[in-house]
Amino acid sequence: MTGPAGPGGGAGVGGGEGAGGARAGGYAVRGGGSAGPRRSPRWVVLEFLLRHSERPGAGNGGDAAGTGAQALAMAVGTARAMARGGMYDQLGGGFARYSVDAGWVVPHFEKMLYDNALLARAYAHLWRRTGDPLARRVAHQTCTWMIRELRTAEGGFASALDADSEGEEGLFYTWTPAELEAELGAEDGRFAAETFGVTQAGTFEGGRSVLQLLADARDVERFAAVTEALSAARERRVRPGRDDKVVAAWNGLAIAALAECGLLLSEPGFVSAASDAAGLLARVHLRDQRVAGPSGAGWAGRGAGVREAYAGVAAGLLARPGVGGRGGGVALAGQRSERALPRFTGGGGGFYDAADAAGAVVYRPAEPVDGPTPSGAFATAGALLGYGALTGSARHRDAAIAALGVLAPIAARYPRAAGAGLAVAEAAIAGPAEIAIVGPAGDPRTMALHRAALLAAPPGAVIALGDVEGAGAGKRAADGDGAGGESAGDGGRSTGGVRDDVPGEVSALAAVPLLAGRVMVGGVPAAYVCRNFTCRAPVTDPMDLREVLAYPAGAPRG
């Protein structure tokens, strides 16, 4: 932890080059993840590894830190081990906080919103990168679990589910062979025990076993029937309690995950849930240009949010322009950014965790390392980078790069605590790509371009969808011809003020500067790809868009 002199450490994107080898040194080849007696899910580490594996040349022997193939193998190995083991709920979906053993067998059964939001997004990115059906299933099930188990009556997401029920930890989730046979009959009970690794000795306390799925069952129909029956039987048990606090930062992470997973996995229900949660944040937590503390039953606490809260909320709001052509979140994120930057910024470009007006304190913490969630400093850097890419603000991009000044020494000494910063650094190295898509939202050609952008987007890319039929903007965009080649941004694209059909929301075409001046080509939906505010000529064919984005081979095509 840094002292009162300030949290900064100099400007520049650093740490990414040396972290691959350092991280490999702590990687357990057997079982995946970091070596050690206890294993925790670190979305930020998985995300960095995936982003690093995509960097051009990373797999061609030119990367001194380790090849892209090594980074991808580490990500795949860890993700599969976590998804197959007991830390993942094989019946209901969702991840527990961590594994208490080195084999991912026995978890600490508490389930947190932030873990599952971050991991859902990571598994969706893994599926996009590799096409692995297990990754897709886990991303889908985890989002479904968040909505089913944590969604509140007001549309937000509760913080956690407890580990225990009836005074015993894990009782809700664990089984004995006798219990399986009692629910399923002798034959299917034995099948379930073999499939899920339930033994007479047990893998947990008192002869009970945590369900694992080390390999997919060969009899798919039988497995589905057994899983359905066990899920129904488990619902008759006393359920773990729920912590109903709605934490703004964690809800922001959930909004980003559900919005992106909904688009990638073609699940509009996920997108709707993200929209509802964003509405709750806007109504309850975003007050007087600040982010309020945790809420319950639709009322926010009096306390001001810490740096993590501002960054998490921004992450959720900035995902919205790429979801359904809504741009109001960008303005909200910008307003909070303008208020937060001077209140949290310390010397050298870093950030304090608490605002300057958070009370009379002798010491203001400035902890730049990741914990279970991304550090406030690195999460802020990611939000600033994304906001700069959507708006053309060089000032916000520069602030993001300056915030990464502390990254190199952390990555060198303890790379697992620098995953979020390393992921942001990979996005900065990649540009990040700024993708603007314009066309009627319901037009299959617009949808095909949007889908191609989602599947082929480079690390940390931002996407904005402009519906040219919304809010009377269609004729203006359709009349354009999209002519011209390279065009340089000026660091501050202008905005309009046209309202969308959604009450209180603003059309992305009017509100997101990245979309300003973007028009269809000869009446055909078009995509514009920009980096560092410089844009290439628009393309109208999804395959051409994939080529421009240069995503590695092997990505899903559907």
C-alpha positions as CSV (number, residue, x, y, z in Angstrom):
1,M,0.0,0.0,0.0
2,T,1.3,3.4,-0.9
3,G,1.7,6.2,1.6
4,P,0.4,9.8,1.8
5,A,2.7,11.0,-1.0
6,G,0.2,9.6,-3.5
7,P,-0.7,6.4,-5.4
8,G,1.0,7.2,-8.7
9,G,4.1,5.7,-10.1
10,G,4.8,7.4,-13.4
11,A,3.0,7.2,-16.8
12,G,3.1,4.7,-19.5
13,V,1.7,1.2,-20.3
14,G,3.9,-1.3,-18.7
15,G,4.0,-4.7,-17.1
16,G,2.5,-6.8,-19.9
17,E,5.7,-7.9,-21.4
18,G,7.1,-9.5,-18.3
19,A,4.0,-10.8,-16.7
20,G,3.4,-13.9,-18.9
21,G,6.6,-15.6,-17.7
22,A,6.1,-14.6,-14.1
23,R,2.5,-15.8,-14.2
24,A,3.6,-19.1,-15.8
25,G,5.9,-19.6,-12.8
26,G,2.9,-19.6,-10.5
27,Y,0.7,-21.8,-12.7
28,A,-0.1,-25.3,-11.7
29,V,0.1,-27.5,-14.8
30,R,-2.0,-30.2,-13.0
31,G,-5.4,-28.8,-12.3
32,G,-4.9,-25.4,-13.7
33,G,-4.8,-22.1,-11.8
34,S,-2.2,-20.8,-9.4
35,A,0.0,-23.3,-7.5
36,G,-0.9,-23.5,-3.8
37,P,-3.1,-25.1,-1.2
38,R,-6.1,-22.9,-1.9
39,R,-7.4,-21.6,-5.3
40,S,-9.5,-18.5,-6.0
41,P,-11.2,-17.5,-9.2
42,R,-9.4,-14.6,-10.7
43,W,-11.4,-13.3,-13.6
44,V,-8.8,-10.6,-14.2
45,V,-6.0,-13.1,-14.7
46,L,-8.1,-15.1,-17.1
47,E,-9.0,-12.0,-19.0
48,F,-5.4,-10.9,-19.2
49,L,-4.3,-14.3,-20.5
50,L,-7.0,-14.3,-23.2
51,R,-6.2,-10.7,-24.3
52,H,-2.5,-11.4,-24.3
53,S,-3.0,-14.5,-26.4
54,E,-4.7,-12.4,-29.1
55,R,-1.9,-9.9,-29.4
56,P,-0.4,-10.0,-33.0
57,G,2.9,-11.9,-32.9
58,A,2.4,-13.4,-29.4
59,G,2.4,-16.9,-30.8
60,N,5.2,-16.4,-33.3
61,G,8.2,-16.6,-31.0
62,G,8.7,-12.8,-30.8
63,D,7.2,-12.4,-27.4
64,A,9.9,-12.4,-24.8
65,A,7.5,-12.9,-22.0
66,G,6.0,-16.2,-23.3
67,T,4.0,-17.2,-26.3
68,G,0.3,-16.5,-26.9
69,A,-0.2,-20.2,-27.1
70,Q,1.1,-20.6,-23.5
71,A,-1.2,-17.8,-22.3
72,L,-4.2,-19.4,-24.0
73,A,-3.3,-22.8,-22.6
74,M,-3.1,-21.4,-19.1
75,A,-6.5,-19.7,-19.4
76,V,-8.2,-22.8,-20.9
77,G,-6.7,-25.1,-18.3
78,T,-7.8,-23.0,-15.4
79,A,-11.2,-22.3,-16.7
80,R,-11.9,-26.0,-17.4
81,A,-10.7,-27.1,-14.0
82,M,-12.9,-24.5,-12.3
83,A,-15.9,-25.4,-14.3
84,R,-15.5,-29.2,-13.9
85,G,-14.8,-29.1,-10.1
86,G,-16.8,-28.5,-7.0
87,M,-16.4,-24.8,-7.0
88,Y,-18.9,-24.6,-9.8
89,D,-22.5,-25.6,-9.0
90,Q,-23.1,-28.4,-11.4
91,L,-26.9,-28.4,-10.8
92,G,-27.8,-24.7,-10.6
93,G,-24.9,-22.8,-12.1
94,G,-22.8,-20.1,-10.5
95,F,-19.4,-20.2,-8.7
96,A,-18.6,-20.3,-5.1
97,R,-16.0,-17.9,-3.7
98,Y,-12.9,-20.2,-3.8
99,S,-11.7,-23.7,-3.5
100,V,-10.2,-24.8,-0.1
101,D,-8.0,-27.4,-1.8
102,A,-5.6,-27.5,-4.7
103,G,-7.9,-29.7,-6.8
104,W,-10.9,-27.4,-7.1
105,V,-13.0,-30.1,-5.2
106,V,-14.3,-28.4,-2.1
107,P,-15.4,-24.8,-2.2
108,H,-16.2,-22.2,0.4
109,F,-19.9,-22.4,-0.5
110,E,-20.7,-18.7,-0.4
111,K,-21.6,-17.3,-3.8
112,M,-20.8,-13.7,-4.6
113,L,-22.3,-11.4,-7.2
114,Y,-19.0,-10.0,-8.2
115,D,-17.3,-13.4,-8.8
116,N,-20.1,-14.6,-11.0
117,A,-20.4,-11.4,-13.0
118,L,-16.7,-11.3,-13.7
119,L,-16.5,-15.1,-14.5
120,A,-19.6,-15.1,-16.7
121,R,-17.9,-12.5,-18.9
122,A,-14.6,-14.4,-18.8
123,Y,-16.2,-17.6,-20.0
124,A,-18.0,-15.8,-22.7
125,H,-14.7,-14.3,-23.9
126,L,-13.2,-17.8,-23.7
127,W,-16.0,-19.2,-25.9
128,R,-15.5,-16.3,-28.3
129,R,-11.8,-17.0,-28.4
130,T,-11.9,-20.8,-28.8
131,G,-15.4,-21.9,-29.6
132,D,-15.3,-24.3,-26.5
133,P,-18.9,-25.4,-25.8
134,L,-18.1,-25.9,-22.1
135,A,-17.2,-22.2,-21.8
136,R,-20.4,-21.2,-23.5
137,R,-22.5,-23.4,-21.3
138,V,-20.9,-22.0,-18.1
139,A,-21.3,-18.4,-19.2
140,H,-25.0,-19.0,-20.0
141,Q,-25.7,-20.9,-16.8
142,T,-23.9,-18.3,-14.7
143,C,-25.9,-15.5,-16.1
144,T,-29.1,-17.5,-15.7
145,W,-28.2,-18.2,-12.0
146,M,-27.5,-14.4,-11.3
147,I,-31.0,-13.5,-12.6
148,R,-32.8,-16.4,-10.9
149,E,-31.1,-16.3,-7.5
150,L,-29.8,-12.7,-7.0
151,R,-32.3,-10.4,-8.8
152,T,-34.2,-8.1,-6.5
153,A,-37.8,-6.9,-6.8
154,E,-36.4,-3.5,-7.8
155,G,-34.4,-4.9,-10.7
156,G,-31.0,-4.8,-9.2
157,F,-28.8,-7.7,-7.9
158,A,-28.3,-8.8,-4.3
159,S,-24.8,-9.2,-3.0
160,A,-24.4,-12.9,-2.1
161,L,-25.9,-16.2,-1.1
162,D,-24.7,-17.6,2.3
163,A,-22.6,-20.7,2.5
164,D,-24.7,-22.5,5.1
165,S,-28.3,-23.6,5.7
166,E,-29.7,-25.3,8.8
167,G,-26.5,-24.3,10.5
168,E,-24.3,-26.4,8.3
169,E,-22.0,-25.2,5.6
170,G,-22.6,-26.7,2.2
171,L,-25.6,-28.8,3.3
172,F,-27.7,-27.4,0.5
173,Y,-25.2,-28.4,-2.2
174,T,-23.7,-31.7,-1.1
175,W,-25.0,-35.3,-1.4
176,T,-24.5,-38.9,-0.3
177,P,-25.0,-42.0,-2.5
178,A,-28.0,-43.0,-0.3
179,E,-29.6,-39.6,-1.0
180,L,-29.1,-39.9,-4.7
181,E,-30.7,-43.4,-4.8
182,A,-33.6,-42.2,-2.6
183,E,-34.4,-39.5,-5.1
184,L,-33.6,-41.3,-8.4
185,G,-33.9,-45.0,-7.7
186,A,-31.0,-47.5,-7.5
187,E,-29.9,-47.5,-11.1
188,D,-30.1,-43.8,-11.8
189,G,-28.7,-43.1,-8.4
190,R,-25.5,-45.1,-9.2
191,F,-25.3,-43.3,-12.6
192,A,-25.5,-39.9,-10.8
193,A,-22.9,-41.0,-8.2
194,E,-20.5,-42.0,-10.9
195,T,-21.1,-39.0,-13.1
196,F,-20.8,-36.4,-10.3
197,G,-18.1,-38.1,-8.2
198,V,-20.2,-38.9,-5.2
199,T,-18.5,-41.6,-3.0
200,Q,-19.3,-43.5,0.2
201,A,-16.3,-41.9,1.9
202,G,-17.3,-38.5,0.6
203,T,-15.3,-35.6,-0.6
204,F,-16.6,-33.2,2.1
205,E,-17.4,-33.4,5.8
206,G,-19.6,-36.1,7.2
207,G,-19.3,-38.5,4.3
208,R,-21.0,-36.0,2.0
209,S,-19.7,-35.1,-1.5
210,V,-19.6,-32.0,-3.6
211,L,-20.8,-32.6,-7.1
212,Q,-18.2,-32.5,-9.8
213,L,-18.4,-33.2,-13.5
214,L,-15.0,-34.2,-14.6
215,A,-16.2,-35.4,-18.0
216,D,-19.5,-35.0,-19.9
217,A,-21.9,-37.9,-19.6
218,R,-22.1,-40.0,-22.7
219,D,-25.9,-40.5,-22.3
220,V,-27.0,-36.9,-22.7
221,E,-30.7,-37.5,-22.3
222,R,-30.3,-39.5,-19.2
223,F,-27.9,-36.9,-17.7
224,A,-30.5,-34.2,-18.4
225,A,-33.3,-36.1,-16.7
226,V,-31.1,-36.9,-13.7
227,T,-30.0,-33.3,-13.4
228,E,-33.5,-32.0,-13.6
229,A,-34.7,-34.5,-10.9
230,L,-31.8,-33.6,-8.5
231,S,-32.4,-29.9,-9.0
232,A,-36.1,-30.3,-8.1
233,A,-35.1,-32.4,-5.1
234,R,-32.6,-29.7,-3.9
235,E,-35.3,-27.0,-4.1
236,R,-37.1,-28.8,-1.4
237,R,-34.2,-28.3,1.0
238,V,-33.8,-25.3,3.2
239,R,-32.1,-22.7,1.1
240,P,-29.1,-20.6,2.1
241,G,-29.9,-17.0,3.1
242,R,-29.4,-14.1,0.8
243,D,-27.7,-10.8,1.4
244,D,-30.0,-8.3,-0.2
245,K,-27.8,-5.3,-0.3
246,V,-27.5,-3.8,-3.7
247,V,-23.9,-2.7,-4.1
248,A,-23.5,-0.2,-7.0
249,A,-20.0,-1.4,-8.0
250,W,-20.9,-5.0,-8.2
251,N,-24.2,-4.3,-10.0
252,G,-22.1,-2.4,-12.6
253,L,-20.1,-5.5,-13.2
254,A,-23.3,-7.5,-13.5
255,I,-24.7,-5.1,-16.0
256,A,-21.6,-5.3,-18.2
257,A,-21.6,-9.1,-18.0
258,L,-25.3,-9.6,-18.8
259,A,-25.3,-7.1,-21.6
260,E,-22.3,-8.6,-23.3
261,C,-23.2,-12.2,-22.6
262,G,-26.8,-11.5,-23.8
263,L,-25.5,-10.3,-27.1
264,L,-22.8,-12.9,-27.6
265,L,-25.1,-15.8,-26.6
266,S,-28.2,-14.4,-28.3
267,E,-30.2,-14.2,-25.0
268,P,-32.3,-11.0,-25.0
269,G,-33.5,-11.8,-21.5
270,F,-29.9,-11.2,-20.2
271,V,-29.9,-7.8,-22.0
272,S,-33.3,-6.9,-20.5
273,A,-32.0,-7.8,-17.0
274,A,-28.9,-5.6,-17.6
275,S,-31.2,-2.7,-18.7
276,D,-33.4,-3.0,-15.6
277,A,-30.4,-3.0,-13.3
278,A,-28.9,0.0,-15.1
279,G,-32.2,1.8,-14.6
280,L,-32.1,1.1,-10.8
281,L,-28.6,2.5,-10.6
282,A,-29.6,5.6,-12.5
283,R,-32.7,6.2,-10.2
284,V,-31.3,5.3,-6.9
285,H,-27.5,5.3,-6.8
286,L,-26.5,8.1,-9.2
287,R,-27.4,11.3,-7.3
288,D,-25.9,14.8,-7.3
289,Q,-23.2,13.7,-9.8
290,R,-21.9,11.1,-7.3
291,V,-22.4,7.3,-6.7
292,A,-24.3,6.5,-3.5
293,G,-23.5,3.6,-1.3
294,P,-25.3,0.2,-1.1
295,S,-29.1,0.2,-1.3
296,G,-32.0,-2.0,-0.1
297,A,-35.6,-2.0,-1.1
298,G,-35.0,0.8,-3.6
299,W,-33.3,3.2,-1.1
300,A,-29.6,4.0,-1.2
301,G,-27.5,4.6,1.8
302,R,-26.2,8.0,2.7
303,G,-22.5,7.2,2.3
304,A,-20.6,8.2,-0.8
305,G,-19.2,5.5,-3.0
306,V,-15.5,4.6,-3.1
307,R,-13.3,4.6,-6.2
308,E,-14.4,1.0,-7.0
309,A,-18.0,2.1,-7.1
310,Y,-17.5,4.8,-9.7
311,A,-15.4,2.4,-11.8
312,G,-17.9,-0.5,-11.6
313,V,-20.9,1.6,-12.4
314,A,-19.0,3.2,-15.4
315,A,-18.2,-0.3,-16.7
316,G,-21.9,-1.2,-16.7
317,L,-23.0,2.1,-18.3
318,L,-20.4,2.1,-21.0
319,A,-21.5,-1.3,-22.2
320,R,-25.0,0.0,-23.1
321,P,-24.1,1.8,-26.5
322,G,-23.1,-1.5,-27.9
323,V,-26.1,-3.4,-26.7
324,G,-29.2,-1.7,-28.0
325,G,-28.2,1.6,-29.4
326,R,-28.8,3.5,-26.2
327,G,-26.3,6.3,-25.3
328,G,-27.6,7.8,-22.0
329,G,-25.1,5.7,-20.0
330,V,-22.2,7.4,-21.7
331,A,-23.3,10.8,-20.6
332,L,-23.9,9.5,-17.0
333,A,-20.5,7.9,-16.9
334,G,-18.9,11.1,-18.2
335,Q,-20.6,13.2,-15.6
336,R,-19.4,10.9,-12.8
337,S,-16.0,10.8,-14.3
338,E,-15.7,14.6,-14.3
339,R,-16.7,14.7,-10.7
340,A,-14.6,11.8,-9.6
341,L,-11.3,12.5,-11.3
342,P,-10.3,15.5,-9.2
343,R,-11.6,13.9,-6.0
344,F,-9.8,10.6,-6.3
345,T,-6.6,11.5,-8.3
346,G,-3.3,11.4,-6.4
347,G,0.2,12.3,-7.4
348,G,1.7,10.7,-10.5
349,G,-1.6,9.9,-12.1
350,G,-2.8,7.2,-9.7
351,F,-6.0,7.1,-7.6
352,Y,-6.9,7.0,-4.0
353,D,-9.6,4.6,-2.9
354,A,-11.6,7.2,-1.0
355,A,-12.6,10.7,-2.2
356,D,-11.1,13.8,-0.8
357,A,-14.4,14.7,1.0
358,A,-15.0,11.2,2.4
359,G,-14.4,12.5,5.9
360,A,-11.6,13.9,8.0
361,V,-9.0,11.1,7.7
362,V,-5.4,11.1,8.6
363,Y,-4.5,8.6,5.9
364,R,-6.2,7.9,2.6
365,P,-5.6,4.4,1.2
366,A,-4.4,3.9,-2.3
367,E,-4.3,0.2,-2.8
368,P,-3.5,-0.5,-6.5
369,V,-3.5,-4.4,-6.3
370,D,-6.4,-6.6,-7.2
371,G,-8.3,-8.6,-4.6
372,P,-11.4,-10.7,-5.3
373,T,-12.5,-7.8,-7.5
374,P,-10.3,-5.6,-9.8
375,S,-8.5,-2.8,-7.8
376,G,-10.2,0.5,-7.9
377,A,-7.2,2.0,-9.7
378,F,-7.1,-0.5,-12.5
379,A,-10.9,-0.6,-12.8
380,T,-10.8,3.1,-13.2
381,A,-8.1,2.9,-15.8
382,G,-10.3,0.5,-17.8
383,A,-13.4,2.8,-17.5
384,L,-11.4,5.9,-18.5
385,L,-9.9,4.0,-21.5
386,G,-13.4,2.9,-22.7
387,Y,-14.9,6.3,-22.2
388,G,-12.1,7.9,-24.1
389,A,-12.6,5.4,-27.0
390,L,-16.3,6.1,-27.2
391,T,-16.0,9.9,-26.9
392,G,-12.7,10.7,-28.5
393,S,-11.4,12.3,-25.3
394,A,-7.7,12.2,-25.3
395,R,-7.7,13.6,-21.8
396,H,-9.5,10.5,-20.4
397,R,-7.2,8.2,-22.4
398,D,-4.2,9.9,-21.0
399,A,-5.6,9.6,-17.5
400,A,-6.1,5.9,-18.1
401,I,-2.5,5.4,-19.2
402,A,-1.1,7.5,-16.3
403,A,-3.1,5.3,-13.9
404,L,-1.2,2.2,-15.2
405,G,2.1,3.7,-14.0
406,V,2.1,1.5,-10.9
407,L,1.6,-1.6,-13.0
408,A,5.1,-2.8,-13.9
409,P,6.5,-3.3,-10.4
410,I,3.3,-5.0,-9.2
411,A,3.2,-7.3,-12.3
412,A,6.9,-8.2,-11.8
413,R,6.6,-9.1,-8.1
414,Y,3.0,-10.5,-7.8
415,P,1.4,-10.8,-11.2
416,R,-1.8,-12.4,-9.9
417,A,-2.5,-9.1,-8.2
418,A,-2.0,-7.2,-11.4
419,G,-4.4,-9.0,-13.7
420,A,-6.9,-6.1,-14.1
421,G,-4.1,-3.7,-14.9
422,L,-2.5,-6.1,-17.4
423,A,-5.8,-6.6,-19.1
424,V,-6.3,-2.8,-19.5
425,A,-2.7,-2.5,-20.8
426,E,-3.4,-5.1,-23.4
427,A,-6.5,-3.1,-24.5
428,A,-4.4,0.0,-24.7
429,I,-1.8,-1.8,-26.8
430,A,-4.6,-3.0,-29.1
431,G,-5.9,0.6,-29.5
432,P,-8.4,-0.2,-28.2
433,A,-10.5,-0.7,-31.3
434,E,-13.4,1.7,-31.7
435,I,-16.2,0.1,-33.7
436,A,-19.2,2.1,-34.9
437,I,-22.1,0.3,-36.6
438,V,-24.9,2.3,-38.2
439,G,-28.1,0.9,-39.8
440,P,-31.7,0.2,-38.9
441,A,-31.7,-1.9,-35.7
442,G,-34.1,-4.5,-37.1
443,D,-32.3,-4.9,-40.5
444,P,-30.6,-8.3,-40.8
445,R,-27.6,-6.6,-42.4
446,T,-27.1,-4.4,-39.3
447,M,-27.6,-7.4,-37.1
448,A,-25.0,-9.4,-39.1
449,L,-22.4,-6.6,-38.8
450,H,-23.2,-6.2,-35.1
451,R,-22.7,-10.0,-34.5
452,A,-19.5,-10.0,-36.5
453,A,-18.1,-7.1,-34.4
454,L,-19.0,-8.9,-31.1
455,L,-17.3,-12.1,-32.2
456,A,-14.2,-10.5,-33.7
457,A,-13.6,-7.5,-31.5
458,P,-10.0,-7.2,-30.3
459,P,-9.1,-6.9,-26.6
460,G,-11.0,-4.1,-24.8
461,A,-12.7,-2.9,-27.9
462,V,-15.7,-0.6,-27.6
463,I,-18.8,-1.0,-29.8
464,A,-21.5,1.6,-30.5
465,L,-24.6,0.8,-32.4
466,G,-26.5,3.6,-34.1
467,D,-30.1,2.9,-35.1
468,V,-30.7,5.2,-38.1
469,E,-34.5,4.6,-37.8
470,G,-34.7,5.7,-34.2
471,A,-35.7,9.2,-33.2
472,G,-36.0,10.5,-36.7
473,A,-32.3,10.0,-37.4
474,G,-32.8,7.5,-40.2
475,K,-33.2,9.9,-43.1
476,R,-30.1,11.9,-42.2
477,A,-27.9,8.8,-41.9
478,A,-29.4,7.1,-45.0
479,D,-28.8,10.1,-47.1
480,G,-25.0,9.9,-46.5
481,D,-22.8,8.0,-48.8
482,G,-20.0,7.1,-46.4
483,A,-17.4,8.3,-48.9
484,G,-13.8,8.9,-47.9
485,G,-11.0,6.8,-46.5
486,E,-8.9,7.5,-43.5
487,S,-10.1,10.3,-41.2
488,A,-8.4,11.5,-38.0
489,G,-10.4,12.3,-34.9
490,D,-9.9,15.6,-33.1
491,G,-10.1,14.3,-29.5
492,G,-13.6,15.6,-28.9
493,R,-16.4,14.5,-31.2
494,S,-19.6,16.5,-31.0
495,T,-22.9,15.1,-29.6
496,G,-26.6,15.7,-30.5
497,G,-29.7,15.6,-28.3
498,V,-32.2,13.3,-30.1
499,R,-34.3,11.2,-27.7
500,D,-34.9,7.5,-28.2
501,D,-38.3,5.9,-27.8
502,V,-37.2,4.6,-24.3
503,P,-38.4,7.2,-21.7
504,G,-35.4,9.1,-20.2
505,E,-32.9,7.4,-22.5
506,V,-30.9,9.0,-25.3
507,S,-30.3,7.5,-28.7
508,A,-26.7,6.3,-29.1
509,L,-26.6,7.8,-32.6
510,A,-27.3,11.2,-31.0
511,A,-25.4,10.9,-27.8
512,V,-22.2,8.8,-28.5
513,P,-19.5,10.9,-30.2
514,L,-18.0,7.8,-31.8
515,L,-21.2,7.6,-34.0
516,A,-21.1,11.3,-35.0
517,G,-20.9,11.6,-38.7
518,R,-21.1,7.9,-39.3
519,V,-23.5,7.1,-42.1
520,M,-24.7,4.2,-44.1
521,V,-23.0,3.5,-47.4
522,G,-25.4,3.8,-50.4
523,G,-28.3,3.0,-48.1
524,V,-26.6,-0.1,-46.7
525,P,-25.7,-0.6,-43.0
526,A,-22.0,0.0,-42.4
527,A,-19.3,-0.5,-39.8
528,Y,-16.5,1.9,-39.0
529,V,-13.3,0.7,-37.3
530,C,-11.1,3.3,-35.6
531,R,-8.0,3.1,-33.5
532,N,-6.5,6.1,-31.6
533,F,-9.3,8.2,-33.1
534,T,-8.3,7.4,-36.7
535,C,-10.9,5.6,-38.7
536,R,-10.6,3.4,-41.7
537,A,-13.1,3.4,-44.6
538,P,-16.4,1.8,-43.7
539,V,-17.3,-1.8,-44.6
540,T,-20.7,-3.3,-45.3
541,D,-19.8,-7.0,-45.4
542,P,-19.4,-9.0,-42.1
543,M,-16.5,-10.9,-43.4
544,D,-14.7,-7.7,-44.4
545,L,-15.3,-6.4,-40.9
546,R,-13.7,-9.6,-39.5
547,E,-10.7,-9.0,-41.7
548,V,-10.4,-5.4,-40.6
549,L,-10.6,-6.4,-37.0
550,A,-8.1,-9.2,-37.6
551,Y,-9.4,-11.6,-34.9
552,P,-7.4,-14.9,-34.8
553,A,-8.7,-17.9,-36.6
554,G,-10.9,-20.4,-34.6
555,A,-13.5,-18.0,-33.3
556,P,-17.1,-19.0,-33.4
557,R,-18.8,-18.1,-36.7
558,G,-22.4,-18.2,-35.6
